[in-house]
Amino acid sequence: MHQPWEPGPPAGKSWFGPSAFGRQLETCNTASCQRRLTRRRSDEAILGVVTLSQIFRGAFDNAIMGCWIGAPHAERGNASEGVRLCLRRAFTALGGTH
């Protein structure tokens, strides 16, 4: 569903397997990137991801938000809820301006 817009993995790498998972973990909680899973509350199944990237602090307090949701979970409000939760985190726990 998102393939036309998704970047590919680094040269010689795969999106799948232990090294890919390690790359995700290394970059999911940094000063310049916050990536969170969107999960279904009833069984905690992973539905998608919401990311704040290129986080800038100071006078330009800014970030880029991206999200994706798996095709079977689309059009059910799951991505919208994930975005709402991410924005709440950005303006509370991460200390964004408002």
Secondary structure, 3 states (H helix, E strand, C coil): CCCCCCCCCCCCCCCCCHHHHHHHHHHCECCCEEEEEEECCCCCCEEEEEEEEEEECHHHCEEEEEEEECHHHCCCCHHHHHHHHHHHHHHCCCCCCC
